[in-house]
């Protein structure tokens, strides 16, 4: 049960990250690469996007 909830949270975070990438001002190829990274490596891609990705950082 707990792993299902964690999976849903990760899925929601990945969807949010992909939407943020698609709304960012980076070029088309960069958007595609970021989205693929997030989708192919869900947890690692999300962390990499958060630390290095396009857009404003919350910190």
Number of C-alpha atoms within 10 A of each C-alpha: 5 6 8 9 10 11 12 11 12 15 15 12 16 22 17 13 22 22 12 16 22 18 12 15 12 14 9 10 9 15 20 15 12 21 23 14 18 23 18 11 14 17 16 13 20 24 15 14 20 15 10 10 20 18 14 8 9 5 3
